[in-house]
């Protein structure tokens, strides 16, 4: 994951009665591997929560592997 600051916006001249607020914006670039790992972790947490409240059928196959070879 990388955080890249965006270039400064061009500021036009505005009447003095107008309040201008400048915000620094960051573009967060997420790659496929990061999103896959995040989804895998969330799936595990959801399965654990459902198991704790007894909603998950124990006969269902448990999915604990994720193919990280996304191309």
Secondary structure as the mmCIF struct_conf table of DSSP 4:
data_model
#
loop_
_struct_conf.conf_type_id
_struct_conf.id
_struct_conf.beg_label_comp_id
_struct_conf.beg_label_asym_id
_struct_conf.beg_label_seq_id
_struct_conf.end_label_comp_id
_struct_conf.end_label_asym_id
_struct_conf.end_label_seq_id
STRN STRN1 UNK A 2 UNK A 5
HELX_LH_PP_P HELX_LH_PP_P1 UNK A 6 UNK A 10
TURN_TY1_P TURN_TY1_P1 UNK A 16 UNK A 17
BEND BEND1 UNK A 18 UNK A 18
STRN STRN2 UNK A 26 UNK A 29
HELX_RH_AL_P HELX_RH_AL_P1 UNK A 32 UNK A 52
TURN_TY1_P TURN_TY1_P2 UNK A 53 UNK A 54
BEND BEND2 UNK A 56 UNK A 56
TURN_TY1_P TURN_TY1_P3 UNK A 58 UNK A 59
BEND BEND3 UNK A 60 UNK A 60
HELX_LH_PP_P HELX_LH_PP_P2 UNK A 61 UNK A 62
#
